């Protein structure tokens, strides 16, 4: 497979030193930079896919009128929080001082 070259990136000497300080044994700075770029690309693709799914879900919810209001969501979360707090309190009461 033919390879390509990424553009040179100018950084402060301190950043280069910090990067070199975290290299694993046998790892080159080029290996590290390449891995970081690969991870960054994967992360951005994941973010883009997540946002696309979220937009689709919002559009579907609006189209089908199947969503809930923010107030209803908060009310449901409060109910769950109250139940969890009661379970914790009951557990502490059984455990004793």
SULKA-V278646 format. One line per field, one symbol per residue. ss: DSSP state (H for helix, E for strand, C for the rest). phi: phi as a letter, one per 20 degrees, with the letter a starting at -180 (. if undefined). Layout:
ss->???
phi->???
This chain:
ss->CCCCCCCCCCCCHHHHHHHHHCCCCCCCHHHHHHHHHHHHHHHHHHHHHHHHHHHHHHHHHHHHCCCCCHHHHHHHHHHHHHHHHHHHHHHHHHHCC
phi->.fdcdfffdecfgffffffffdfegneefffffffffgfffffffffffffffffffffffffeldecfgfffffffffffffffffffffffffmf
